[in-house]
Amino acid sequence: MLDTRRSVQTGTLSPDAVLNSLRSVIVVVDADARILYVNSAGEHFFCSSAKHLAGQSLDHLMPVDSPLFTLIRQARAGGCPAAEYDVALENPKIGRHVVNIWASPLADVPDAIVVSMQEQSIAAKIERQLSHRGAARSVSALAAMLAHEVKNPLAGIRGAAQLLEQNVSAEDRALTRLIRDETDRVCALVDRMEVFSDGGPQAREPVNIHQVLNRVRMLVESGAGGALSIAENYDPSLPAVYGHRDQLTQVFLNLVKNAAEALPSAGGKVTITTRYGHGVRFAVPGSHARVHLPLMISIHDNGEGVPDDIKPHIFDPFVTTKRGGSGLGLALVAKIIGEHGGVIEVDSQPGRTEVRVRLPMAATNEGR
């Protein structure tokens, strides 16, 4: 802080450097909506350099009926700031962004307006997920009832797989073992359903997420009978997740199966990606706490996408786009991720859907 004060006093602090360090998009336009200035975040937002953007009219970059222009006119006419929240800005070049916008007259420059745009933060997504968790609790009673009905048929499936294992080839024996192991995993899930639904503490440990994802990939590909090949793009140095292995398997099995079921009949593609986000910390709404969620796992598919009217409720119980679907899978996914201290979000457009899960890493790897 001392150094900063000294820089301000001596005039060595560049306003341009300050503006370029912001994550908010800053754009200054003149009376004809031509761009006079754009910061680095704006270059990224508009997918173009400041030099190329200078002098361009905003209506070449945004639809003329965008609320952005209404705000600019409002700020200019009133001579005071105007703001609007949850505004969707979209065009083929920049994609779709939901932003909060502030427009303010720029002092000493007639008719110039400063526009600040901030994408809805991950913190807001966390806040929304708190409501998802509350809604998911309504699944608890239903889950308790299902538990009783599921265990008996599972015992039969496991016994049949055990009998088959004695008479099949070594190659097929891997599949019968997979059936037994998965049956055991589902039984274990059912056994602790009551504790799970009550939100009780679960034993957690460092989990190699790539082992979980490989198992999920094998399960989904086996279920598709060889008609589906899932691509992987893994960061091999990813540290362990602090979590519950079976619950994480349940999460990614649901997500990858959803992606596979959404694929078109020809040319469908599912890709699982992992990566480490350096310095990714988020403020939690309503508190001073900050969460560190450096591990990101994303599942891409090129299906038809999530309908716009479903997107805000996609993690609510009993919301589904599948014919005959229960709408419980994603609700449970959101609940499990929330209990792991993570965040899940969906970015979906026709032909491209990405589900991103951010998770904390195990304490033993905190040094990375």
N, C-alpha and C positions, 0 to 999 in steps of 0.2 A: 504493500500500500504506500509506503514511504517513497519508493522509486516512482510509482505512478504519479503521486502528487508533484514530485520534482519534475517529471516529464511534462505535466500539464503546465506547471509554472514556467518552464523554459521553452514551451511551445514545440517540443519534440514529438508529442503524441499526435499521430496522423488520424484525423477523423475517418479517412477512407479505410485505414487499417481496422479501426473500431467497427465500422459498419460491415466490413468483410468478415469479421470474426463472429458476427451474429448468425444464428441458425434461421432467423426469420428472414423472409424475402422482403427487401426494401426496394421500391421502385418509385422514381419521381417522374411525373408526366406533366406536360404543358397543357395549354388550353385546348389543343387539338388531340389530346391523349397520346402525343408522341413521347417516347421515352427519353428523358434527359439523363437519368442515372439509374443504374441497377447494381446491386452488390453481388458478392460471390454466390450467396444463396439463391439470388434471383437468376444468375447464369445457370445454375444447376436446375432450378425449377423450370426455366423456359428452354433448357437443353440448347443453349446458344451462348456465345461469348458476349460480353458487355459491348465490345466494339461493334459486333454485328447487330446487337439490339438497339444501339443508340440511334435515335431518329425514327425508329419504326413506330408505327401506331399500334397501341394495344389491341385495337379491333382487328389487327392482322394476326394476333396471337390468341385472342379469346373471342368467343361468339358475342356478337353485338348485343344480344339480349341477356348477357351475363349480369348477375347482381353487382359485379365489380364496377361496372360503368354507372349503375344507379347510385352507388355509394360515392363515387368520384363526383358525380354531378351534385349530389346532396351536400357533400363537404364544401364544394365550391360555392354553391348557392347560399348556404347558411353561414359560410365563413367559420365553421367550427368542425371539430372531428365528428366522424360518423363511423359506426361499426356494425358488423353483422357477423353472426356466428353460424358455424356448420354450413358453409357455402360450398357447394360442389362445383369445381372448375374442371373442365374436361375438354380435351381435343385430341386428335390422333397422335400428335407429336409428344405432348407432355403426359398423356394418360389421364387418369382421374385422380383428383386430389380433393379432400374435404378440408377446408381451411377456415380459420377465423380471420376476418379482414378489418383493418382500421384504415380510414382515409382521413388525412388532415391537410389543411392549407399550409403551404410553406411560406413562412414569413419572409418579407422582402423580395419575393419573386411572384409577381402578379399571376394569378390563375394557375400557378403550379401546385400540384397536389402530391403529397407523400403517401404512398400506399404501403402498408405493412401487412404481410400475410404470414400466418403461422399455421402450419399443419397441425391438426388435432394430435395432441401429444399421446404418447404411450400411457402417460398417467391417466388420461381420460379413459383409455381403454381398460386400464386396471379398475377404474371406478365402475365402469359398466360391468366388468366381470364380477364385481362384488354382488351386483344384483343377479347375475347369472348363477352365482353360487347359492344365493338364497332360493332362487327358483328351483335349482337342482335338488334341494333338500326335499322337495315334494316327491322326488323319485324314491325316497327312502322307503316309504311304506310299501310302495309297489315292489321294490327290489326284495324286501323281506318276504313278500308273498311268493315271488318268483323263485326264490332260493329253495323253498320246499319242493316246488314242482320240477326243478332242474336236476337235482342231485340223483334221483333214481335213474333216469335215462342215461346220465353220464356214467354211472356205474356199469350199465350194460354195454355202453360203447367201449369203455376201457377193457372190460372182460373179453369182448369180441376181438379187439386189437391184440390182446395178449395171446389169444388162441391162434390167431392168424400168424403171429410172429414166429410160431414154432414150425410153420410149414412153407414159409416164403423164402425167396432168395436173399442173399446178403444185401443186394441193392435195394430190394423192397423193404427189408427189415428197418432201414432208416426211416421209412414212411410210417411203419407201424409204431416205431418208437416215438415218432413225432405225434401220432394220435394219442398214445398213452401220456406223453409228457404234457400235451395241451389239455387233455382231460383232467390230469392232476392239477394243472394250473387253474382251470376253470372251477374245479372242486374247491381249491384253496380260496379262490375269489368268492365263491358262494359261502364258504365257511365263515369268512370274516365280513360278509356283507353287512351284518348288523352293526359291527364296530365301524365299518366304513361309512355306513349311512349316518351314524351318529357323529361323524367327524372326529372320532377318537384318534389318539396318536398311533402312527404306523411306524414299524421298525424301518429305518432307512440306513443306507450304506452307500459308499461310492459305487456307482454303476457305470460300466463301460457302455455308453449309449450305442456305439456301433454294433456291439453284440446284440443288443435289443433290436436294433433296426435290421440286422441281418436275419434274425429269427423271424421278424415280421415279414420281411421280403420273401423268405422261403415259404411262410404260411400262405401269403396271398398268392404267390406264383403257383404253389401247389393247388390251391383252391380254384385257380383259373384253368387248371388242367393243361398247363403249358402254353396257353393262348396269350399270356401276358409276360412281358419282360420289363422289369423295373430297373431303371438306371440309377446309379449311385454317384454322388459327387461329394466325397467325404474329406474332411480335414483330419488327416491321420493323427495329428498332434492334439486333438481335442481332449481336454481333461475330463475326468469322470464327473458324472452328474451326481449330486447328493439326492438320492431318491429311493423309491421302492421299485425293484426290478419288475415285478409282476404288474404293478399298476402302470408303469411306463410302457410295458408291452401292450397292455390293454389300450392305452391311449393311442399309440402309433399303429396298432392293428386296426383300430376304428378309423383312424385318419387315412391310412393307405387303402383300406378297403373302400372307403367312401370315394377316394380319388379314382380307384380302379373301376368302380361302378358308374362313375360319371363319364367315362371315356366314350368317344364316338365309336361306332362299329368298325371303322377303318382308320388307321393312322393314330390310334390312341397311344399316349405316352405318359408314364408316371416317372418322376425323378425325385429322389430323396437327397437332400443336400444338408451338410452340417458345416458350421463354421464358428469361429470364435470372434466375438465382438469386443475388441479392446476398448476399455474405458466406458462401457455401456452401463450407465447408472440412471435410474429413473426416480423422480420424486413421487411419493405416494400421496394422492389427494387427501386433504384433511389431516395431515400429520407432517412432522418434520423428518420422517424416516425416508431413507433412500435405499432402493434395492439394487443389487448388482446381479444382472442376468446376462452373463457373457456368452452362454451357450445357446446357439440358435439351430434348430432343426426345422427344415422347411420341406413341405411336400407339394410338388407342382403337378398339375395335370392340365391337359388341353381339352377338357370337356366343355360343355355348353355354359358353365358358370352358374353362379347362384343368382336367382331372381332378386331384383332390387328390393322388393317388398319383404323378402325373407332375410336379407343380410343383417338388419339390426337385431333380429331375434334368433339367429342361427344357433346360438348356444342355449336357448330356452328349451325346457322339456316339451316334448310332444309337438315340436315344430320340425317338419320334414318336407322334402320335395319328392321323396321316393313313394311310388305307389305301394301301399302296404307297409311302409316304414313306420317304426314306433316313435321316432323322434326322441329317443332316449340316449342314443350313442354319443352325440356331441355334447349333450347336457352332462353326461358322466365324464367325458373328456375334460370339459371346462372345470368341473368340480375337482377332478384329480390334479389337474395342472395348478389350480388355485391352491390346493392343499400342499402342493410342492413349492409354493411361493413363486410360481412362474406366471407367465402371461401367454395367452394364445390369441392370435388375430388372423383374420381372413381378408385377403385382397382378391377379389374375383371380378373378372370381366368375361364376356363371351370368348371362349377359346383359350382362356388362361386363368387358372385359379391357383393361388398359393396360400397354403396354411402355414403360418410361422409360429413355432413354439419356442419361447425363451425360458431358459431354466438356470437356476443357480448351480455353480460347480461345487464339488465336494471340498470340504475345508482343507483336506490334505494337499490339495493342489492350489491353495490360495496364493502361492507365491508366483504363479505365472503372471 
